[in-house]
Amino acid sequence: MFHLTALVTCLSILMYFLFSFQVGKARTAYGVKAPATTGDPDFERIVRVHMNTLEWMPIFLPALWLFAIYISDALAAHLRELGGVIETGRMVDLLDGLPDADATLLDLTAWQAARLGRGRIPARLEKTLASFPHGPSVFKIDYALERPIPWKAEACHEAATIHVGGTFEEIASAERDVSRGVAPARPFVLLAQPTICDPSRAPAGGYIAWAYCHVPRGSVVDMTGAIEAQIERFAPGFGQGVLARHVSRPADLEAGNANLDGGDITGGACDLWHLLARPVPSPNPYRLGRSNLYLCSSSTPPGGGVHGMCGYHAARQVLATAGMG
């Protein structure tokens, strides 16, 4: 199982390296300097072909989200049939308050696991988990709309998820600003319009959408204007169709879900090293030392955005440890 996890991670990284290598070769051949992505038509074709290999997520992830909406109740019912108990509305501050079990799976961030596992996991591992670097924070807006978003590009009317960022250079600049602690003037916006796939998500005849952008950790900057200006660039008249909006700053996101530490929605940094060492460099990143504690959140491989797979691999490890898989 761990070999499979490592293989998937390595293949993903290899895909990005291959993209960079092939585009680098094309730059040399056609005399196009980085970071430009335009120039000779043959060069642009090469770039586009390789970018297509990276663009499956806007199609695949919304399908997973919609699937999760309907599968949750069925999974809960099956667990109860097997004698399981689901308890909600209870804050767990100490693991000592939990019933004895052969395995305890923590769907928590690395930082929370360090705090709750104190005394149960090696001190060195606890320190490493506590120091796992954060990813950027997120500023999110939920919209109630009276009409579909008036995109200029026809294809966007049928897409459940849209990446709104302009040119490659603009997107890189926005994310670079975030990494330097600056709120971007033209943020890279991820926008979802769920009612395209599932009209029941809104009252009859209505529409909803949500959008977010990255901001520096702990940012208190109101990004509403910047996000909506970006949407208006590609969908003129968007603002006229907004019935209501709900703004969630990084602190609001954490208040609603303690796993979103500081508004970090990916369980920690997702740079190249921390996709491999997530949350520690180990062939078994799910088991916390030799204890019966397992981490199954997005702080483990393959990280945030690959919904459900962190828990799947952690569960497989529990079964393997018990000699059942």
N, C-alpha and C positions, 0 to 999 in steps of 0.2 A: 504493500500500500504506500509506504513512504517513497519507494522507488518511483511509483506512479506520480505521486505529488511532485517529487523533484523533477521528473521528466516533463510534466506539464509546465512547471515554472521555467525550466531551462529552454523548452521549445518556444515559449512565449518570448523569453529574452532573446533567443536566437533569431526569432522573426524580426525583432526590432533592429538587431545588429545587421541582419541581412538587408533590411530596408536601407539602413544608413550606408552600408557598404556599396550597394548597387547604385544608390542615388549619388554617392561620392564619385563613383566611376563615371557616371553620366555627367556630373559637373565638370570633371576633367576633360571628358571627350568633347563637350559642347561649350566649354569655356564659361560656365555659369558659376559665379561666386556665391558662397553661402552668405546669408540665409535665403537668398532669392529662390523662388520656385517657378519663375516664369522665364521665358527666353525662347530658344529654338523649339518649334512645335514637336520635334522628336523627343527633346528633353522633357517637355511638359507631359508627353504621353508616358514616358518611362516613370516619372514621378507619380502620375495618376494611377498607373497599374499597381505600383507598390503600395500606395496609400489605400487602395481598395482592399488589400489584405488585412488592413488594420481597422477597417470600418464596420466590423460585424456587430459590435456592441450596441449601437443604437437600434438594431433590429432584434438582437437576441435578448438583451436585458429586459425590455418592456414585456416580452413574452413570458419571461420568468416571473416578473412582478405580477402580471395578470394571473398566471398559474398559481402563484402563492396565495392570492385572494381566496381562491376556491378550495385549495388543498388543505388549508389550515384546519378547518372544522373537521374534515375527514380524518386527518392525522390525530387530532385530539380525541375524537370518538374511538378510534382504533386503540389508542393508548389506554383509555378507560376500560375498554373491553378486555385488555390484557392485565387489568388490575392496577394500572397506574393512577396516580392522583395528581391533579394540576392545582396548584395553590398560587393565587395572585394577590396583589395588594399588600404584600409584606416585605419590608425592607430587611435585607440580610446584611448585618454589619459584622458578624463573626461566624466563621464556618462551624464553630463549636455548637451553634444553635441548630444545625441541620441534623437530620437523622443519620445514623451510621449507614454507610454504604460501601460497596466494593469499589465504586468509582463515583467521583463527583465531577461533573463537567461544568466549567465556568464560561458562560457566554458573556464575558466581561472583557474590558480592555486589559492590556498588559499592566497598566498602572494600578487598576483595581485589583487584579489578581495578585500583584505584589503586596498590596495592603492586606487583603483577606487571607493570603497564604502565609503571612508572617508566623514563623514558628513551625510551619508544616512543610516548608520548602527550604532548600539550602540558602544560606545568607547571601552567597555570591549570586545565585539565580535571582533572588529577590531584588538585589541591587540592580542587576541588569534589566529586569522587567520594569523597575521603577524609572530607569533612565532611558527607556525606549523613546526615540524622538517622535514628536507629534507631526502630523500632517497639517496642511493649511486649514483654517476655519472656513465656515460656509455662511453665507447670507442668503436666506431663502424667502421667496414670496409665493403665497398661494393666491390664485385668482378665481373669482366667479365672473363668468363672461356671458354677455347676452348673445354673442354670435361667435362663430369660429374665427381664429386669428387670420387676418387677411394677408397671408404671405405673398410676396411677389413671385417666389419660385413655386410652381405648381406642385412639384414633388413634396413640398413641405406640408401640403394640405392632407397628405395621406400618411405622414410619418408620426409615430407615437412619441418619438424622442428626437430632438433637434439640437445640434451643437451650434450655437450662435456666437461667432467670433470674428467673422470677416476673413482676412487673409491669414496664411500661415504665420507671417511676420507679426501680425496684430495679436494673434493668439499667444505666440511665444513672448511677446513684449508684456502682455497682461500677466501671464504666469510668472515672468521674471520679476515684475513689480511686486507681486505677492511674496515671492521668496526673499525679497529685499526689505519687506516690512512696509510696503506702500500699497494703499488701496488703488487698484487700477482705474483710470478714467474711462477706459473702454474694456470692461471685463469680458472674460470668456464665459459665456452663459450656457448652462445646460437647461433646456426647457422640455417639459413633457406636457402633452395634451391627451390625457387618458380617455376622454370621451370619444375620441376617434375610434378606439377599439371597444370601448364599453360605455355606451350612452347612459347606463344606469348609474354611473358615478355622479351624475348631476340630475336635478329635477327635470321633468319632461320639458324638452325644448331648450334646455340650458346647456352651458358648456363650462368646463373647468380647465385650468392649466396651473402648472407650478414651474418656477424657475429658480435657479440658484447660481451663485458665482463664488469663487474662492476669494478670501480676504486674509490678511495677516492674522496670526493667532491673537485672540483677545481683542480684535478690532471692534470699535464702537461706531465706526463710520456708517451712516445710512446710505446703502447702495441702491435704494429704490430708483432714484432718478437715473443712475448709470445703467442699471439693468434694463429699465424700460426704454431708455434711449437706444440701446443696442437692439432691442426687439423692434422698435419703430424703424430703424435703418432698413430692416429686411421685411417688415410688415407694417407699412404706413397706415395709420388709423387704428393701430392696436389699442391705444389708450382710450379711444372713444367707445370701445366695446367692453370696458372694464366696469362691472357692476360693484365689485368690492374686492379688496385685497387684504391679506393677512401677512404681516411682516414678521419674520423670525430672525433675530440677530443671533450671533454665536452663543451668547449667554442664554437666550431663550431656548435654543435647541438643547443645550445641556440641561436646563431646568426641566424640560419635558422628557428627557431620556439621559440618564446619568452616563450611559455609554458614549454619548457624543461629547466627550471631554473638550471643553473650550470651543465647541462647534466643529470638532474634527469628526467627520463622518466615516473615515476609512480605518479607524482603529490604529492610527499611527502613520508614520512616513511611508511612502510607497516609492522611494527612489530605488535604483538598481540594487544597491547592497541590502536594503531592508525588505526587498522582495525575496532575497535569498536567505537572509538572516532575520526571520520573522517569527517570534520576536527575538530569538537568539540563534546563533549559528549552531545548528544541531540536526542530526539525521532524524530526530524525533521531536519536532518543535511543539507538539501537542501535550505531551506528558510533562508535568512540572517536576523535574528531578525523578526520584524513585518513589514519589508519593502516589496516592490514589487520586490526585488532583489532575485534571486535564483542562487545557484552555481550548475553547472551540469557537472563538470569535474571529472577527476580521483582523485581529492582531496576529493571526496565524496564516500560513499559506492556504490558498493562493491570494489572500488579502481582500480588501473591500471591492465591491462591485461584482464579485463572482458569487452570487447569492446562494447560500446553503452549502457550498462546498467545504468551507472551513469546518462546519459541524459534522459533515459527512465523513471527512477524513479523520477527525478526532474520534468519532464513534467507531470507525473501523479500527483505530488503534486500541480503543478500549477492548473491543472484541478480540483482537490479536493478543493483547496482554493476558486476557482471560483464557486463551487457548481455544477461542471459538471462531476465529477468522484468519 
